Amino acid sequence: MKITKDKFLTVDILSYELNGLEEPINLTIQYRDGKEALVRTKAEQEELTKSLTQEEKANLSFIDPAEIVCFFNNPTHRPNLEGAEEIYLEDL
């Protein structure tokens, strides 16, 4: 299946970090078939792989961060701000 601007592929986020702007960075994703990929810029890819052998590099899969859009599922089926309001009101 070819992914286009009108088609999205849903994946699971296995791990991530938040930067100072609360944006997810250093994502590791998993496709439905179980394969994993690291979401890194070209510079980050070069830094991560500079000391690896060709065989080790061949086992890694990378995706450019510009190709990823993150939507975090809210399993409670309640608005995300509802919990924030409860926390804020408890502090008053």
C-alpha positions as CSV (number, residue, x, y, z in Angstrom):
1,M,0.0,0.0,0.0
2,K,1.4,3.4,-0.9
3,I,1.0,6.0,1.8
4,T,0.0,9.4,0.4
5,K,-1.1,12.7,2.0
6,D,-4.7,11.4,2.0
7,K,-3.8,8.0,3.6
8,F,-2.4,7.4,7.0
9,L,-0.8,4.3,8.5
10,T,-1.6,3.7,12.2
11,V,1.3,2.5,14.3
12,D,2.0,2.0,18.0
13,I,4.4,4.3,19.9
14,L,6.6,2.1,22.0
15,S,8.7,4.9,23.5
16,Y,9.3,8.6,23.3
17,E,10.7,11.6,25.2
18,L,9.2,15.1,25.5
19,N,11.3,18.1,24.7
20,G,11.0,21.5,26.4
21,L,8.0,22.4,24.3
22,E,6.2,19.2,25.3
23,E,6.6,17.8,21.8
24,P,7.3,14.0,21.5
25,I,10.9,13.3,20.2
26,N,13.0,10.2,19.9
27,L,10.0,8.1,19.1
28,T,10.2,4.3,18.6
29,I,7.2,3.0,16.6
30,Q,5.9,-0.5,15.9
31,Y,4.0,-1.5,12.8
32,R,1.2,-4.0,12.9
33,D,3.5,-6.7,11.6
34,G,5.7,-6.2,14.7
35,K,8.6,-4.4,12.9
36,E,10.0,-1.4,14.7
37,A,11.4,1.9,13.4
38,L,13.2,4.8,15.0
39,V,11.9,8.3,14.2
40,R,15.1,10.4,13.9
41,T,16.5,13.2,11.7
42,K,19.3,12.5,9.3
43,A,21.9,14.1,11.7
44,E,20.6,11.9,14.5
45,Q,20.7,8.8,12.3
46,E,24.3,9.5,11.4
47,E,25.2,10.1,15.1
48,L,23.5,6.8,16.2
49,T,25.1,4.7,13.4
50,K,28.6,6.1,13.2
51,S,30.1,3.4,15.4
52,L,28.0,0.5,14.1
53,T,29.0,-2.2,11.6
54,Q,27.2,-2.5,8.3
55,E,25.3,-5.6,9.6
56,E,24.2,-3.7,12.7
57,K,23.1,-0.7,10.5
58,A,21.1,-3.1,8.3
59,N,19.0,-4.2,11.3
60,L,17.9,-0.6,12.0
61,S,14.9,1.1,10.4
62,F,14.5,4.9,10.4
63,I,11.7,7.3,9.6
64,D,12.1,11.1,9.2
65,P,10.2,13.0,11.9
66,A,8.5,15.1,9.1
67,E,6.6,11.9,8.1
68,I,5.0,11.4,11.5
69,V,1.9,12.9,13.0
70,C,1.3,11.9,16.6
71,F,-2.2,11.5,18.0
72,F,-2.4,10.1,21.6
73,N,-5.4,8.0,22.3
74,N,-7.4,8.9,25.4
75,P,-8.6,5.5,26.7
76,T,-10.9,7.1,29.3
77,H,-13.2,8.5,26.6
78,R,-13.4,11.7,28.6
79,P,-12.1,15.1,27.4
80,N,-8.4,15.5,28.3
81,L,-9.0,18.8,30.0
82,E,-11.6,17.4,32.3
83,G,-8.9,15.7,34.4
84,A,-6.8,18.9,34.3
85,E,-9.8,20.9,35.7
86,E,-10.2,18.4,38.6
87,I,-6.5,18.7,39.5
88,Y,-6.6,22.5,39.2
89,L,-9.7,22.8,41.4
90,E,-8.2,20.6,44.1
91,D,-5.3,23.0,44.3
92,L,-7.5,26.0,44.9
